Amino acid sequence: MLKLKKIHILGFKSFCDRTELTVAGTGIAVVVGPNGCGKSNILDGVSWVLGEQSAKSLRGSNMQDVIFAGTRERKPLGMAEVTLTMVDPDAYEGPIPVEPEIKVDSEGPSDWDEEKLRRQRAAEAEEIVASEQPGQVIEEDDYSGTAQSADPPAGPHAADSSSSGPRP
């Protein structure tokens, strides 16, 4: 069984600065502090990095609520990062500095661009929808507004194209 060793948090909820929490020893670890100091946000960060995608489960109204929203003195951040460092105590024998570590993080690339990522995801979604939905592909021949169908017309009146105008 893996054991939690460290939690790194940056930009997640109330953690605007890089914060590292080290879980020392074996057994039970507790976080103690006054109301409003972010104890629950630590647990939310752990849930988030382990795959929680429900904003409601992370005590927010939408997923953007997990990103530090700013204060009077600090600007809002554009991203959130949580990293868990875990160790497998069965995989090593020796002092703590030589432990094998496993890191689980939610950090994207260092040159992360939120708008670019949103555009890429939107384009991917459009491609998936276009490939899965039946219908006709209409391609414009010129700028005069005439269009031709890539697929032959279908339906009960498709063979009868002698009359013009809309059909009932």
Secondary structure, DSSP 8 states (H G I E B T S, - for coil): --EEEEEEEESBTTB-S-EEEE--SSS-------TTSSHHHHHHHHHHHTT---TTTTTSSSGGGGB----SSS---S--EEEEEEE-GGG--S-GGG--EEEEE----TT--HHHHHHHHHHHHHHHHHHHS----EEESSTTS-EEESS---STTSS--SS-S---
